[in-house]
Amino acid sequence: MQPLTIARTVILLSVVIVWGINSVLIKYLVLAVPPLVLQTLRVSLASLFLAVLVPRAVWRKVWQAPEVLRPAFWAAFFSVLLHQICMGYGMESGQAGLNSLILSLNPLAMAVLAHIFLGERLTWRRLVGVVIGFTGVTLMVGSEYDWQFGGLGVGLSELIIFGAMLTFVIGNLFVRRAAGLISAIHFTALTQIFGALMLWPFAGLELAVSGRPAWPEEWTYWALLVASAALGTAYSNVLWNRSIQEVGAARTSMFLNLMPLASLVTANWLFAEAITPARWAGLAAVVTGIYLGAVHKESAARRLVAGS
């Protein structure tokens, strides 16, 4: 695996901030069309944006390479199809704050599964970083929704969101397995194309049952939808998958703890709400967790090499 450089750290921070903003944007867009239809449109547009960047010669080679097609198919099945279905229905009816906490279990699940299936080291420092980061997310989300923890209940919606978290993690394992076989942009294009093809039958079924409009009627919705697909789905996934292939799945996933903060700040900006001291404390914990679990190990390694 390659080192986690400052440039890669900035890129990962940018990706999770875009995803955090994108989650708020999706809540706005879902007012126009059903949630699964929206996700299908986003993935389909993203696949088009990425497909045009892949030369024909590369496509011809890819379609004749089962060692690439198999992980791309399973990555699409888990992190696109199942993940989007679970996210669409879980977010629609669940508690937003509790959902954010469940999704923040991603780094822990990724660290454990990457250790079991990919052989990535599971150190005490990384586990401590995950716990501190999760504590920070709890502070940020809890301060936003003023929870009374005794009254929290976990129902079907929360279990569906847990499924969304787990399927995303499993899909990322297949992304890591494809490292060295194909570039991140080509692999991401494949997974988005496979995912779009898988999603359309379910979107059609949702339309038939819901009776809601299939397309946004206002041009502003289309503009936001295209921006969400291009930045939040297509190019952010390319950068994310590249990081998984180069620096590892467990270290990359640590940065997901910043997503709730980006979502809260965006929502606060739209609704003019103040950022409380508890949220600042949560941010400090999240940054500490990322440093311990993803950055600190690499810094120590560089010092050791320099000293030798």
Secondary structure, DSSP 4 states (H G I P E B T S, - for coil): -----HHHHHHHHHHHHHHHHHHHHHHHHTTTS-HHHHHHHHHHHHHHHHHTTS-HHHHHHHTT-HHHHHHHHHHHIIIIIIHHHHHHHHHHHS-HHHHHHHHTTHHHHHHHHIIIII-----HHHHHHHHHHHHHHHHHHHHHHT--GGG----HHHHHHHHHHHHHHHHHHHHHHTTTTS-HHHHHHHHHHHHHHHHHHHHHHHHHHH---SS--SHHHHHHHHHIIIIIIIIHHHHHHHHHHHH-HHHHHGGGGGHHHHHHHHHHHHHT----HHHHHHHHHHHHHHIIIIIHHHHHHHHHHHH-
